[in-house]
Amino acid sequence: MSELDCLIMLSDASARGLRTVALLKEMVEERHVVHCRKMGVVFNRVQSGEDVLARSAGQIGVEIFGYVPQDPSVASYDLVGRSLAELPLDSAALEAVRGIVDNLGC
């Protein structure tokens, strides 16, 4: 069986995304697809409802690694094919990702 230090599931803030997270968690834990030392979710393009996402993730039993807010800069850069590495340092999405990476330590 393969082994991972950290499985980071990325989901949007939708019921479908949460169902997918639950399915992935089940595959890892019950079907033993891969062994993970640490597993959690990052919610992407979040506009509101973090409390609802937190409750739902708690019901699933998955750790939340963080939330990346909806950031108009990301959409603008993506639309014209500009690299996200060029985002301004004060980009809300970039700041959130930095915080998540720092907290994970993996």
ABEGO torsion letter per residue (X at the ends): XBBBABBBBBBBBBAAAAAAAAAAAAAAAAAGABBBABBBBBBBGBABGAAAAAAAAAAAGBBBAEBBBBBAAAAAAAAAGBBAAABBAABAAAAAAAAAAAAAGX
